[in-house]
Amino acid sequence: GFGGASGGGSGFGGASARGSSGFGGASSGGNSGFGGAPSGGSSGFSGASSGGSSGFGGGSSGGGSGFGGASGGSSGFGGASGGSSGFGGASGGSSGFGGSSGGGGGFGGSGGEFNSGGGGERPRGCFNCGQEGHRSSDCTEPRKERSNACFNCGQEGHRGSECPEPKKERSNACFNCGQEGHRSSECPEPRRERGGGGGGACFNCGQEGHRSSDCPEPKKERKCFNCGVEGHSSTDCDQPVDPNRKPASTHVPEEYDTNEDALFKDHIEKGTMFDKFFDQKVELSLGSGKKLTEAEVLKAESFEQLGMAELMSTNVTKAGYSKPTPIQKYAMANIQNGKDLMACSQTGSGKTAAFLLPIMSKLMKDGDLSNFSEATCSPRVLILAPTRELAIQIHKEATKFSSGTMCKCEILYGGTSVRYQKERVQRGATILVGTTGRIKHFVEEGIISLEQTKYLILDEADRMLDMGFSEDINVILKNGRIPAKEVRQTLMFSATFPSSVQELVKELLKEEYLMIVVDKIGAANKCITQDFMQVERRTKKSKLLEMVGIDIEKYQQNKDLEIFKQKTLIFVSSKKMADSLGVFLSESGIPTTTIHGDREQAQREQALNDFRRGKTPILIATAVAERGLDISGVDHVINFDMPKEIDEYVHRIGRTSRVGNAGHSTSFIDAEQDGQIIPPLINLLAEAEQIVPDWLKDINGGSFAAEGFGGDGGADSWGGDDTGGW
């Protein structure tokens, strides 16, 4: 109004960072002054506002009132409101002439995160070009194209309100009972216990039956992250920062190049062995254990059967997809049909597309997409991954498929600026991908709500549930107030599913979930040639130099060797060994980079990018690169140190031979160090139709009847890496 601002608006003449103007200026996304024309905000002297707060006498719609009236938004001269107040009143939002508030102040008010009254910092970087030092309104670069796709049909050129197509039915089912015709807040049925980590407890008092916004108890003060004391935030804390605590990261990830050529060029072409995928046996069963025949289960013989919007279908073709693999064929059709899944297929078989495509297609058909107007980021899809690198890869695939549409994808993971990621998700996200640590943080802060989440996906689910992530997952699902497992759809994908994990997943899945197993649980990719060398620990480095073609007497190498033309991924058991071996190879004349949990996130991303682009032909990695990563042209995987469990071996060698391309792996075996993995390894080789060296049989006592195939994937092989995502 006269002086009151809401969410960052200024008083008489001050302009705010969010876009509210003074006396006569036009506003953009905020509140205007006396006579300014609004743009997506609220009006001036007497105009009606929509979504913001009004001027002297204007009526508001979902916003604030005129001179003195109170409303859900911000008020005029002196009225108090839930948002911001008039001349001098203080409120939860921002104040007028002199009041202070959490948002932006008027004449003298101190503001919050957008610095509209002098309180906080501006966001870093221009929204248009991403560079610092100017706003998008001052940017000299050409304006980026923004999608204008219709919410109803997904085509560009018109809005949903002008769409000539019939309006699509949107589901209005109650989250509590699943019936249509009423909301969960009006449901006459008893409140459902939220299974599978759901939970409907109030954030404030912990009791069920109401939300924190309706809680009759006094509001709890939030604790300071620095000192743990209630009553102030960490930004206002007068205690010294804990010297032992790692400083908060300021890393802002590099934005994807949304240029069509750049976005779609980074995919792996189908190999000559692609058709081998279709020779594999598929086992189908229900959660009850009942076996199903292929005729009893839905399948999609082509991507066209998903009924994707034209723009999305074009994106799928550009990304190199032409014929569904077996896991895609069975998973896509049953996801669209509402089934919960536990899906197991060998590495490189297209599991990411198997869950992304049917979900995105259905959300676009239903028009059920998140948008900027939602007060809290409320994703319709939550995808959890065990490592940051895998989360980044899934997000990039989702970005490709949704390019040019209104389906917005965001990502959260540790090692990056909290402020930057908070600003991103507060603009809305239909699909949210991330690691558990950062998502748990944002859920507990109330930045994210899962109340509208319809799909929960755990990628590399065995790793997520068997290696210490299950506690974080339960906290995320309970505090995020995700719908019960009977209402939402839950999907789990991996190349390995130990029996211990199969029992755990039942807590998250509906009783009659569908289990899809392509080939065999834990089977190795048959397109990979697996070689082995018997090497003592003390001679491993010299053997590696010999393999890559370095003269170990003179430490000279031939620049024409294959090692400089190929991509070689070397796995080691510890971070210390990764760095030591990286220095050793670099000093020997071969450009080498490393990736592990102790490297800063910016360094990890740079290492992967350099390896992808061929700048460094060798990447040395610990467990952070074991799972899920699709890197085009990885010719050779070397296990410098063998893992402790057979499942981790399957995932490691699976970084080569993607999408039917031939691959090669070499593993150094030390009989004293690696005895535990040899029995299941021999079984694995026999099933993959690989040659088992005689010396390997001798170490095992010459017997093929070894037990232990499909082990649980123990923690030792992870080398203590920080893969949780903070």
C-alpha positions in Angstrom: 0.0 0.0 0.0 1.2 3.5 0.9 4.3 2.3 2.6 3.8 -1.4 3.2 5.7 -3.9 1.3 5.0 -7.6 0.9 7.8 -10.1 0.3 10.3 -7.4 -0.6 8.4 -4.4 -1.8 9.5 -0.9 -0.9 7.9 2.2 0.5 7.4 5.7 -1.1 10.0 5.7 -3.7 12.5 2.9 -3.0 12.7 0.1 -5.4 13.1 -3.4 -4.1 15.1 -6.2 -5.4 12.1 -8.3 -6.1 10.6 -5.7 -8.3 8.1 -3.5 -6.4 8.1 0.2 -7.3 7.5 3.5 -5.5 5.0 6.2 -6.3 4.5 5.8 -10.0 6.8 3.0 -11.2 5.6 -0.1 -12.7 6.2 -3.3 -10.7 7.2 -6.6 -12.0 6.3 -9.5 -9.8 5.8 -7.3 -6.7 3.6 -4.4 -5.5 3.2 -1.1 -7.2 2.9 2.4 -5.7 0.4 5.2 -6.3 -0.3 4.7 -9.9 2.0 2.1 -11.3 0.7 -0.6 -13.5 1.3 -4.0 -12.0 2.9 -7.0 -13.7 2.1 -10.2 -12.0 1.8 -8.3 -8.7 -0.7 -5.8 -7.1 -2.1 -2.5 -8.1 -1.7 1.2 -7.3 -4.1 3.8 -5.9 -7.3 2.0 -6.3 -6.8 -0.9 -8.6 -7.5 -4.5 -7.6 -4.6 -6.7 -6.9 -4.1 -10.4 -7.6 -1.7 -12.3 -5.4 -0.1 -9.3 -3.8 -1.2 -6.3 -1.8 -3.2 -3.3 -2.9 -2.9 0.5 -2.8 -5.0 3.1 -1.0 -8.4 1.6 -1.5 -8.1 -1.3 -3.9 -9.6 -4.6 -3.2 -7.2 -7.5 -3.1 -7.5 -11.0 -4.3 -5.5 -13.4 -2.1 -3.4 -10.5 -1.0 -3.6 -7.5 1.2 -6.1 -4.6 1.7 -6.2 -0.9 1.3 -5.8 1.9 3.9 -6.3 -0.2 7.0 -7.9 -3.4 6.2 -6.3 -6.7 7.2 -5.9 -9.5 4.8 -4.0 -12.7 4.2 -1.2 -10.7 2.5 -0.1 -7.2 3.5 -2.1 -4.2 4.7 -2.3 -0.5 4.0 -1.6 2.4 6.4 -1.8 0.7 9.7 -3.6 -2.5 9.5 -1.9 -5.6 10.7 -1.7 -8.7 8.5 -0.1 -12.0 8.1 2.2 -10.5 5.6 3.5 -6.9 6.0 2.2 -3.8 7.8 1.6 -0.2 6.9 3.2 2.9 8.3 5.0 1.6 11.3 3.7 -1.8 12.2 6.0 -4.7 12.3 4.9 -8.0 10.8 6.2 -11.3 9.7 6.8 -10.0 6.2 8.1 -6.5 5.5 7.2 -3.1 7.0 6.2 0.3 5.9 8.0 3.6 6.8 10.2 2.5 9.6 9.3 -1.0 10.7 11.8 -3.8 10.4 10.8 -7.2 9.0 12.1 -10.4 7.6 11.5 -9.2 4.0 12.4 -5.8 2.6 11.7 -2.5 4.5 10.1 0.7 3.4 11.8 4.1 4.1 14.1 2.8 6.8 13.2 -0.8 7.3 15.9 -3.4 7.2 15.1 -6.2 4.9 16.0 -9.8 4.3 17.4 -12.0 1.6 17.0 -9.7 -1.4 18.4 -6.6 0.1 15.3 -4.5 -0.6 15.6 -2.5 2.6 19.3 -2.9 3.2 19.4 -6.2 5.1 20.6 -9.1 2.9 22.6 -9.9 -0.1 21.5 -9.9 -3.7 21.5 -13.3 -5.4 24.7 -14.0 -7.2 24.7 -14.0 -11.0 22.4 -12.7 -13.7 19.4 -14.9 -14.4 19.9 -14.5 -18.2 23.6 -15.2 -18.7 24.7 -16.5 -15.2 27.5 -13.9 -14.9 28.0 -11.8 -11.8 28.1 -8.0 -11.6 24.8 -7.1 -13.1 21.1 -7.9 -13.1 19.2 -9.7 -15.9 17.5 -6.3 -16.7 20.9 -4.8 -17.4 22.3 -7.8 -19.3 23.9 -7.2 -22.6 23.6 -10.8 -23.8 20.6 -11.8 -26.1 17.6 -12.9 -24.1 17.3 -16.7 -23.6 14.3 -18.3 -25.1 11.8 -19.3 -22.5 9.3 -22.1 -23.0 5.7 -21.0 -23.8 4.3 -24.5 -23.9 0.6 -24.9 -23.1 -0.1 -26.6 -19.7 -3.0 -28.5 -21.3 -1.5 -30.0 -24.5 2.2 -29.3 -24.1 2.5 -27.5 -27.5 3.9 -24.0 -27.9 2.1 -20.9 -29.4 -0.7 -20.5 -26.9 -1.6 -20.7 -23.2 -3.7 -23.3 -21.5 -6.6 -20.9 -21.2 -6.6 -20.5 -25.0 -6.0 -24.2 -25.9 -8.3 -25.6 -28.6 -7.9 -29.1 -27.3 -10.4 -30.5 -24.8 -9.4 -29.8 -21.2 -7.6 -32.7 -19.6 -9.1 -34.2 -16.5 -6.9 -33.5 -13.5 -6.9 -35.9 -10.6 -8.7 -34.4 -7.5 -8.2 -37.5 -5.4 -8.0 -37.0 -1.6 -4.5 -37.7 -0.2 -6.1 -39.4 2.8 -8.6 -41.9 1.3 -7.8 -41.7 -2.4 -11.4 -40.8 -3.3 -12.4 -37.9 -5.5 -14.8 -35.1 -4.6 -13.1 -33.6 -1.6 -9.7 -32.6 -0.2 -7.8 -34.4 2.5 -8.5 -31.5 4.9 -12.2 -32.1 4.4 -12.0 -35.9 4.4 -14.6 -37.6 6.6 -12.5 -40.8 6.9 -10.1 -41.2 9.9 -6.6 -40.0 9.3 -4.6 -42.7 7.7 -1.4 -43.9 9.3 1.3 -43.0 6.8 3.2 -46.1 6.1 6.6 -46.5 4.5 8.1 -43.5 6.3 5.1 -41.2 5.7 3.9 -39.7 8.9 1.5 -36.9 9.5 2.8 -35.4 12.7 2.7 -31.6 13.3 6.2 -30.0 12.8 5.6 -27.8 15.9 4.3 -30.2 18.6 4.9 -33.6 17.1 1.2 -34.7 17.5 -0.9 -36.0 14.7 -4.3 -34.7 13.5 -3.3 -31.2 12.5 -0.7 -29.3 10.6 1.8 -26.9 12.2 -0.1 -23.9 10.7 -3.1 -25.0 12.7 -1.2 -26.0 15.9 -2.7 -24.6 19.1 0.6 -24.9 20.9 3.0 -21.9 21.1 5.4 -21.8 18.1 8.7 -23.4 18.8 11.8 -21.4 18.3 14.2 -22.9 15.7 17.7 -23.6 16.9 20.7 -21.8 15.5 22.8 -24.1 13.3 26.0 -22.7 14.7 25.5 -22.8 18.5 22.4 -24.8 18.9 20.6 -22.2 21.0 17.0 -21.1 20.2 15.9 -17.6 19.5 18.2 -16.5 16.6 19.4 -17.8 13.3 23.0 -18.7 12.5 23.4 -15.5 10.5 22.8 -13.4 13.7 24.8 -15.7 16.0 27.4 -13.9 18.1 29.3 -17.1 19.0 32.5 -18.0 17.1 32.1 -20.5 14.3 33.2 -24.0 15.3 36.8 -24.2 14.0 36.5 -27.9 13.4 33.4 -27.5 11.3 33.9 -27.5 7.5 33.0 -24.0 6.2 29.8 -23.8 4.2 30.4 -24.3 0.5 30.0 -21.3 -1.9 30.3 -23.5 -5.0 27.7 -22.7 -7.7 27.5 -25.5 -10.3 28.0 -24.6 -13.9 24.6 -24.4 -15.7 23.8 -26.8 -18.5 24.2 -25.3 -21.9 20.5 -25.5 -23.1 21.5 -25.0 -26.7 20.1 -28.0 -28.5 23.4 -29.3 -30.0 25.2 -29.0 -26.6 22.3 -30.6 -24.6 21.8 -33.6 -26.8 25.3 -34.4 -28.1 26.4 -36.1 -24.8 24.8 -39.5 -25.2 26.1 -42.9 -25.9 25.4 -44.4 -29.3 24.0 -47.9 -29.5 26.7 -50.5 -29.9 26.9 -53.5 -32.1 25.8 -55.8 -29.3 22.7 -53.8 -28.5 20.5 -56.6 -29.8 21.9 -58.9 -27.1 19.7 -57.1 -24.6 16.7 -58.7 -26.3 18.0 -62.3 -25.9 17.8 -62.1 -22.1 15.3 -63.9 -20.0 12.8 -61.7 -18.1 11.4 -62.9 -14.7 8.2 -61.3 -13.5 6.5 -61.7 -10.1 4.3 -60.0 -7.6 5.3 -58.9 -4.1 3.4 -61.9 -2.7 5.8 -64.2 -4.6 3.4 -65.2 -7.3 5.2 -65.8 -10.6 3.7 -64.1 -13.7 4.1 -64.9 -17.4 5.0 -62.3 -20.0 1.5 -62.5 -21.3 0.0 -61.4 -18.0 2.1 -58.2 -17.7 1.7 -55.0 -19.7 4.6 -54.0 -22.0 5.4 -51.1 -24.3 6.9 -52.3 -27.5 7.7 -48.7 -28.6 8.2 -45.3 -27.1 5.2 -44.1 -29.1 2.9 -46.3 -26.9 3.6 -43.9 -24.0 1.5 -41.2 -25.8 4.1 -38.5 -25.2 3.5 -34.9 -26.3 5.1 -34.2 -29.6 7.9 -32.0 -28.1 8.9 -34.6 -25.6 8.8 -37.3 -28.2 11.2 -35.3 -30.3 13.5 -34.9 -27.3 13.6 -38.6 -26.7 14.6 -39.2 -30.4 17.3 -36.5 -30.2 18.6 -38.2 -27.0 19.3 -41.4 -29.1 16.4 -43.6 -28.0 14.7 -45.6 -30.7 13.7 -49.1 -29.3 12.9 -49.9 -25.7 15.2 -52.4 -24.0 13.5 -55.2 -22.0 13.7 -53.2 -18.7 12.2 -50.2 -20.4 9.5 -52.2 -22.2 8.1 -53.7 -19.0 8.8 -50.9 -16.6 7.4 -48.0 -18.7 4.0 -49.7 -19.3 3.5 -50.7 -15.7 4.6 -47.4 -14.3 2.0 -45.7 -16.5 -0.6 -48.2 -15.2 0.1 -47.2 -11.6 2.2 -50.2 -10.4 4.9 -50.0 -7.7 8.1 -51.6 -9.0 11.2 -53.3 -7.9 13.3 -53.5 -11.1 16.6 -55.1 -11.6 18.6 -55.0 -14.9 22.2 -55.1 -15.9 24.4 -52.0 -16.0 24.0 -49.9 -19.2 20.4 -51.1 -20.0 18.6 -47.8 -19.8 17.0 -47.9 -16.3 16.9 -44.1 -15.9 14.8 -43.6 -19.0 12.6 -46.5 -17.9 11.3 -44.5 -15.0 11.6 -40.9 -16.2 9.7 -41.2 -19.5 6.4 -42.6 -18.3 6.2 -40.3 -15.3 7.0 -37.2 -17.3 4.6 -38.2 -20.0 1.7 -38.7 -17.5 2.4 -35.5 -15.6 2.3 -33.5 -18.8 -0.9 -35.1 -20.0 -2.6 -34.4 -16.7 -1.2 -30.8 -16.6 0.0 -31.6 -13.0 3.1 -29.4 -13.0 4.7 -27.3 -10.3 5.0 -23.6 -10.8 6.4 -20.5 -9.3 3.2 -19.4 -7.6 3.3 -22.3 -5.1 4.3 -20.9 -1.7 6.5 -23.9 -0.9 8.5 -26.1 -3.4 6.1 -29.0 -3.8 7.6 -31.5 -6.3 5.4 -34.2 -7.9 8.4 -36.5 -8.3 11.2 -37.1 -5.8 14.2 -39.1 -7.0 16.9 -40.1 -4.5 20.4 -41.2 -5.5 23.3 -42.4 -3.4 26.0 -40.1 -4.9 26.1 -36.6 -6.1 27.5 -37.6 -9.5 24.6 -40.0 -10.1 22.1 -37.3 -9.1 23.6 -34.8 -11.5 23.4 -37.4 -14.3 19.7 -38.2 -13.7 18.9 -34.5 -13.6 20.6 -33.9 -16.9 18.6 -36.8 -18.5 15.4 -35.3 -17.1 16.4 -31.9 -18.5 16.9 -33.4 -21.9 13.5 -35.1 -22.0 11.7 -31.9 -20.7 13.6 -29.4 -22.9 11.1 -26.8 -24.2 8.2 -28.0 -22.0 6.7 -26.6 -18.8 8.0 -29.6 -16.8 10.6 -28.0 -14.5 13.4 -30.2 -13.1 15.7 -29.2 -10.2 18.5 -30.8 -8.3 19.8 -30.7 -4.7 23.1 -32.1 -3.4 25.8 -31.3 -1.0 29.1 -29.4 -1.6 27.2 -26.6 -3.2 25.9 -23.2 -2.0 22.8 -23.7 0.1 21.6 -20.2 -0.8 22.0 -20.8 -4.5 20.0 -24.1 -4.4 17.4 -22.6 -2.1 16.7 -19.8 -4.6 16.5 -22.4 -7.4 13.9 -24.6 -5.7 11.8 -21.7 -4.5 10.9 -21.1 -8.1 9.1 -24.4 -8.2 10.1 -27.9 -9.3 7.9 -30.7 -10.8 10.8 -33.2 -10.6 13.3 -33.0 -7.8 16.5 -35.1 -7.9 19.0 -35.2 -5.2 21.1 -36.9 -2.4 19.6 -37.5 1.0 21.7 -35.0 3.0 20.7 -31.8 1.3 17.1 -32.9 0.7 16.7 -33.8 4.4 18.1 -30.3 5.3 15.6 -28.5 3.0 12.7 -30.6 4.2 13.5 -29.9 7.9 13.8 -26.2 7.1 10.3 -26.2 5.5 11.7 -25.2 2.1 10.3 -28.4 0.5 7.0 -30.1 1.1 6.3 -33.6 -0.2 2.5 -33.4 0.4 1.9 -33.3 -3.4 4.5 -35.9 -4.3 2.9 -38.7 -6.4 6.1 -40.6 -7.3 9.0 -41.7 -5.1 12.0 -43.2 -6.9 15.1 -44.8 -5.3 17.8 -45.2 -7.9 20.5 -47.8 -7.0 18.0 -48.7 -4.3 20.1 -51.5 -2.8 22.8 -49.0 -2.0 20.3 -46.5 -0.6 18.7 -49.0 1.8 21.7 -51.2 2.8 24.4 -48.7 3.4 23.1 -46.2 6.0 20.8 -44.1 3.9 17.6 -45.6 5.2 17.4 -43.4 8.3 17.7 -40.2 6.3 15.1 -41.5 3.8 12.7 -42.1 6.7 13.2 -38.6 8.1 12.7 -37.1 4.6 9.4 -39.0 4.0 8.1 -38.4 7.5 9.0 -34.7 7.9 8.1 -33.9 4.3 4.6 -35.4 4.9 4.7 -37.5 1.8 1.4 -39.3 1.0 1.1 -42.9 2.3 2.5 -45.7 0.2 -1.1 -46.8 -0.6 -1.6 -43.4 -2.3 1.7 -42.6 -3.9 3.7 -44.7 -6.4 7.1 -46.0 -5.4 9.7 -47.3 -7.8 13.1 -48.9 -7.1 15.8 -49.6 -9.6 19.2 -51.2 -9.5 21.5 -53.7 -11.2 21.8 -55.6 -7.9 19.3 -56.5 -5.2 20.7 -58.6 -2.3 18.1 -60.6 -0.4 18.5 -58.5 2.7 17.5 -55.4 0.8 14.6 -57.1 -0.9 13.0 -57.4 2.6 13.7 -53.7 3.4 12.0 -52.4 0.3 8.7 -54.0 1.2 8.2 -51.3 3.9 8.1 -48.7 1.2 6.2 -50.5 -1.6 2.5 -51.5 -1.9 1.8 -55.1 -1.0 1.3 -56.3 -4.6 4.3 -54.5 -6.2 5.7 -55.9 -9.5 9.2 -57.3 -9.5 11.0 -57.2 -12.9 14.3 -59.1 -13.2 16.1 -59.0 -16.6 18.6 -61.9 -17.0 19.5 -62.5 -13.3 19.8 -60.4 -10.1 23.4 -59.3 -9.9 24.5 -60.6 -13.3 27.4 -59.0 -15.1 27.0 -57.4 -18.5 27.9 -60.1 -21.0 29.2 -57.5 -23.5 32.3 -56.9 -21.2 35.5 -59.0 -21.7 36.8 -59.6 -18.1 40.5 -60.1 -17.7 42.5 -60.8 -14.5 46.1 -60.5 -13.5 47.7 -62.1 -10.4 49.6 -59.3 -8.8 51.1 -58.8 -5.4 50.3 -55.6 -3.6 53.9 -54.2 -3.8 54.1 -54.7 -7.5 50.8 -53.2 -8.5 52.2 -49.8 -9.5 54.9 -51.2 -11.8 52.3 -53.6 -13.4 50.0 -50.6 -14.0 52.8 -48.6 -15.7 53.6 -51.6 -17.9 49.9 -51.9 -18.9 49.6 -48.3 -20.0 52.9 -48.5 -21.9 55.4 -46.5 -19.7 59.0 -47.7 -19.7 59.5 -48.4 -16.0 63.3 -48.1 -16.4 63.4 -44.7 -18.0 59.8 -43.5 -17.2 59.3 -42.6 -20.8 56.1 -43.1 -22.9 55.1 -43.2 -26.5 52.6 -40.4 -27.2 51.0 -42.6 -29.9 50.0 -45.3 -27.4 46.4 -46.3 -27.2 46.2 -45.0 -23.6 46.3 -41.4 -24.9 43.4 -42.1 -27.3 41.2 -44.1 -24.9 39.3 -43.4 -21.6 40.5 -45.6 -18.8 38.8 -45.7 -15.4 40.8 -47.0 -12.5 39.2 -48.0 -9.2 41.1 -48.0 -5.9 40.0 -48.8 -2.3 40.9 -45.5 -0.6 41.0 -41.7 -1.1 44.7 -41.7 -0.1 45.6 -44.3 -2.8 43.6 -42.3 -5.4 45.6 -39.2 -4.8 48.9 -41.1 -4.6 48.3 -43.0 -7.8 47.1 -39.9 -9.6 50.3 -38.1 -8.8 52.3 -41.1 -9.8 50.8 -41.4 -13.2 50.8 -37.7 -13.9 54.5 -37.5 -13.0 55.0 -40.4 -15.4 53.7 -38.3 -18.2 50.0 -39.3 -18.5 47.4 -36.7 -17.8 45.4 -38.1 -14.9 42.6 -36.8 -12.6 41.0 -38.2 -9.5 37.5 -38.2 -7.9 36.7 -39.2 -4.3 34.8 -38.0 -1.2 37.4 -35.7 0.2 37.7 -33.5 -3.0 35.6 -30.4 -3.1 32.4 -30.6 -5.1 33.8 -28.2 -7.7 36.9 -30.4 -8.1 34.8 -33.6 -8.4 32.6 -32.0 -11.2 35.7 -30.7 -13.0 37.4 -34.1 -12.8 34.4 -35.8 -14.4 34.0 -33.1 -17.1 37.7 -33.3 -18.0 37.4 -37.1 -18.3 34.2 -37.0 -20.3 35.7 -34.5 -22.8 39.0 -36.5 -23.1 41.1 -33.8 -21.6 42.5 -36.4 -19.1 42.5 -40.0 -20.5 42.7 -41.5 -17.0 40.3 -41.1 -14.1 41.2 -42.7 -10.7 38.1 -43.2 -8.5 36.8 -44.6 -5.3 33.2 -45.7 -4.7 31.7 -42.3 -5.8 32.0 -43.4 -9.4 31.0 -47.0 -9.0 27.3 -46.7 -9.7 25.1 -45.5 -12.5 27.5 -43.1 -14.3 27.1 -43.0 -18.1 30.4 -41.7 -19.6 30.6 -42.0 -23.3 33.6 -44.0 -24.6 35.0 -45.6 -21.4 37.1 -48.3 -23.1 38.8 -49.9 -20.1 38.0 -50.3 -16.4 40.9 -51.4 -14.2 40.4 -52.7 -10.7 43.7 -51.6 -9.2 42.2 -52.7 -5.8 39.4 -55.3 -5.9 36.2 -54.5 -3.9 35.2 -56.6 -1.0 31.8 -57.6 -2.4 30.7 -59.0 -5.7 27.9 -56.5 -6.2 30.4 -53.6 -6.2 32.5 -55.5 -8.8 29.5 -55.8 -11.1 28.8 -52.0 -10.8 32.5 -51.1 -11.3 33.0 -53.0 -14.5 29.6 -51.7 -15.7 31.0 -48.3 -16.3 32.2 -49.7 -19.7 30.0 -51.4 -22.3 27.0 -49.1 -22.1 24.0 -49.5 -24.5 25.4 -52.6 -26.2 28.9 -51.3 -26.8 31.8 -53.8 -26.2 33.8 -53.2 -23.1 36.9 -54.4 -21.4 37.9 -54.8 -17.7 41.1 -55.8 -16.0 41.4 -56.7 -12.4 44.5 -57.1 -10.2 44.1 -60.1 -7.9 46.2 -60.4 -4.8 45.5 -63.9 -3.3 46.2 -62.7 0.3 44.1 -59.5 0.1 41.2 -60.7 -2.2 40.4 -64.2 -1.1 36.9 -63.2 0.1 35.6 -62.2 -3.4 37.1 -65.1 -5.4 34.4 -67.7 -4.9 31.5 -65.5 -6.0 33.7 -64.1 -8.7 34.2 -67.5 -10.3 30.5 -68.1 -10.3 29.9 -64.7 -11.9 32.4 -65.4 -14.6 30.9 -68.8 -15.4 27.4 -67.3 -15.7 28.6 -64.5 -17.9 30.3 -67.1 -20.2 33.8 -65.7 -19.4 37.0 -67.7 -19.3 38.1 -68.5 -15.7 41.9 -68.5 -15.4 43.4 -71.7 -14.0 45.4 -69.8 -11.4 42.1 -68.3 -10.1 40.6 -71.8 -9.8 43.7 -72.9 -7.9 43.4 -70.0 -5.4 39.8 -71.1 -4.8 40.8 -74.8 -4.5 39.8 -75.7 -8.0 36.1 -75.7 -7.2 33.2 -74.0 -9.0 30.8 -74.8 -6.2 31.6 -71.6 -4.3 28.9 -70.0 -2.3 28.2 -66.3 -1.9 27.1 -65.1 -5.3 25.0 -61.9 -4.9 26.6 -60.7 -1.7 25.3 -57.7 0.2 27.7 -55.0 -0.9 29.7 -54.3 2.3 30.8 -50.9 3.6 34.6 -51.7 3.4 34.6 -51.3 -0.4 33.4 -47.7 -0.1 36.7 -46.6 1.5 35.0 -44.1 3.9 33.8 -41.8 1.1 31.3 -39.0 1.8 28.7 -40.2 -0.7 25.7 -39.1 1.4 25.4 -35.8 -0.4 26.0 -33.1 2.2 
